[in-house]
């Protein structure tokens, strides 16, 4: 069959066949290169599994140990808070036990002082006693106010 007997349709079929063979060879080359990439990726993932899983296991163990230590610290801080509360209660009890007698003594001395001064001036014992009682009560109230404001701060 001579070349001149080829029709246009025959040329198109030949061109299409050549094109498909070239595309097939190109796809085969791409698939071959892709298989190499997939092989390297698989190897990388396997190596990553071998390296990362022990690290994750160690990190999990470390977290468990840290949690155990935090539990111990929590118990220690709870004990410290309980001790601080006990000390606070004791200090308040001692403070109350000392404050009231000091307040009364200060009021007594203030009352005696004012009472004697009033007795010298007026020479009336009843008026001196009344002045002493008022001065004593006023001094006790002043101390109570100072203690109240001292506990609250300025």
Long-range contacts (C-beta under 8 A, 24 or more apart in sequence): 99-147, 102-143, 103-140, 103-143, 103-144, 104-140, 106-139, 106-140, 106-143, 107-136, 107-137, 107-139, 107-140, 107-143, 108-136, 110-135, 110-136, 110-138, 110-139, 111-135, 111-136, 111-139
